[in-house]
Amino acid sequence: MAEPGDRPLPVGSRVVVRHLIEDGERATDTVGELLGATEDELLVGGRHGDVRIRRSDVVAAKPVPDRPWRVAAFLRRAGVAVLDLDGVLLHARVESLLGALATDGTPVVLLSDDTDRVAAELEEIGLARCIPMLLDTHDLGAAKPETEAYAAAHAEIERRLGRRVATAEVAFTDDRADHVEAARAFGWRGQVFTLPR
């Protein structure tokens, strides 16, 4: 089997394995997670289930880069990134995303319907330094998904940044589709928060 640098692929990594089928008449590719590897076969968990591949049928095998995190790519294109509290606390990779946004100079805003304990929670998980702007919809006078909540949040963002912000400059992510749709109706770009695969 051809493996990169003649080193075995680590179990748990995403791989593509080109292997012979139909008694060696043709080859096909299987992409997925390498679930197991013995001297005689590979076990790859693919989209259509687990596939057992005899090593003698392997033509080539190599690691596949992780799929890009769509939410991260979406927020990196933002002039201003606005996140809901649940999205921030849901996943460990959020910290590196927030750090990258800060390094790029992208203002990051946390928009929540309940920020009584948010500052303390962010401090506890080490994200307080990454999110300098917390907005509580209760303080703004309207809750998501009301249009007034997004309008008030937008006005407060402009006030705190000290400049005009076009609505299309704002990228908003939330784990609730109705909140994202309401933000889009207001004029922000929106995407439902999903975890990286």
N, C-alpha and C positions, 0 to 999 in steps of 0.2 A: 504494500500500500504506500502510495506517495503521501507523505505528510510534510508540512513545512519544516524545513531545517532538519529533517529526519527525526524530529521529536514527536512523541505521541500527543494527540490532542487531548486536553484535559476533559474528563467527564464533567458535565454541567455546562460546557461551553456550547455556543451556537455554531453549527458546522454545516457545510455542504459536502455531501459525499456523492461522487460520480461512481456508479457501479453498473456492472453488466446485468442484463436481464434476458429472459427468453433464451437460456442456454448460451449466452454470450453473443447473441445475434445483434443486440442493440444495447445502448447504455442510457441510463436515466440519472437524474439528480434527485437526491433527497436532502431537504433542508430542515433543520430542527435542532433540538437540544440533544447532545450526545448523552444518553442515559446510562450507557454501559459499554465496556470494551473488554473483550477477552482475546486470547490468542487466535481464536477462530472466527469471531464475529463482532460486529458493532450493533448497538441498539440505539436507534435515533427516534426521538419523539417528534413527529412531524404534525402538520396540520390535519392529516387524515388518520392519525393514530401512530402507534409505535411500529417501526420498520426494523426487521432483523436483516442485516446485510453480512453475507459471508465475506471475510477478509480477502479470500481468493478472487472475489468478484469486484473488489474495489480498484478503480482506475486512478482516482485522485480523491483527496480529502483535504479540506482547509477550513480554518475558522472563518466565521461570518461576523462582520461588525454588528454590534447591537443596533437595533432599529432606533432611529432618532426619536426623542421624546417630543411629540407634536406640540404639547403645551409649551415646552421650553422654547422651541423654534418660534412659535407664535408670539410669546412674550418678548423674545430677543429682538423682534422687529418693531416693537412698540416705542412710541415716544414717551408714554407713561404706562406703566404696568399696574393694573388694579387686580388684586386677588381677594377672594372671599376667605374668611378665617379657616374653614374646613380644608380648603385646598392647601393652605400653608402648613397645617399641622398633619396632613395625611401621610406624607412620605419624606423619608430621609434625604432624597436627592433634591428636595426643594431648597435646602440650605445652599448647596453649590450653585443652583440656578439663581437664587437671590444674590449671592456673592458676585456672580458673573454680571448680573444686571447692574449692580452697584458699581462694579469696575468699569462697565461701559458707560456709566453716567445716566442710566435710565432711572428716573424716579419710580419708586415702588410704593404703592399705597395698599393698605389693608382696609377693605370696606366690609364692615360686619354689622349685623343686626343686634349684636350683643357683645359690647366691648368692656363690660364691667371688670372682667378679669383678664382681658386680652394682653395688656402690657405685662402683667405678672406671668402669664402663660408663655409669652414669647421669651421673656427673660429666663424662665425655667428651662426651656428647650434650646436656648442659645441663639435665637433668631432676632432678638430685639435690635441688635446693631444693623441688621439687614433691612429692617422695615421702619424707617424714620417717621412715616406718616400713617397714623391710625385714624380712621373715620368711623364713627358710630352713627348709624342711621337714626337712632333715637335723638341724638344731638342735632341731626340735620332736619328733623321734623317729619320724616317719611321713611317707611321701611321698604326694602326690596320685596317684590318686584314693581313697586309703584314708580311711575316715571319721575315723580317729584324727588324720589330718593337719588336717582342718577343725576338729575339736574342740580340738586343741592350739593351732591358729592363733587360734581364737575366744577361748580362755582368755588367750592372750598379748595379743590386742587389748584385752580388758577390763582386763588388768593395766596395760598401757601408757597406756590412756586414763583409768584410775583410776575406772571406773564400770561398771555392769552394761550390757551391750549385748544387746538381744533379737536372736535369730538372724534374724528377719524384717527387721531394720534393715540387715542387711548385703547389699549387692549385689556379686556376684562375676562377673567376666568373664574368660574364658580362650579361647584359640583351639582348645582340645580339648573336644569335646562330652562325652566321658566324664568329664572333670574337672568340667564344669558340672553334669552330672546328679548326680554324687556330692555336690557342694556343695548342690544342691537337696534331695537325700535327707537331708543333715545338717540342713537348715532354712534355709539362706541362700537368697536369691533369686539366680537365675543366668541369664546370657545368654551365648551363644557370641559371642566377639569377632568382629566383621566391620568391614571398612573402610567409610568413608563412600562413597556412590556419587556 
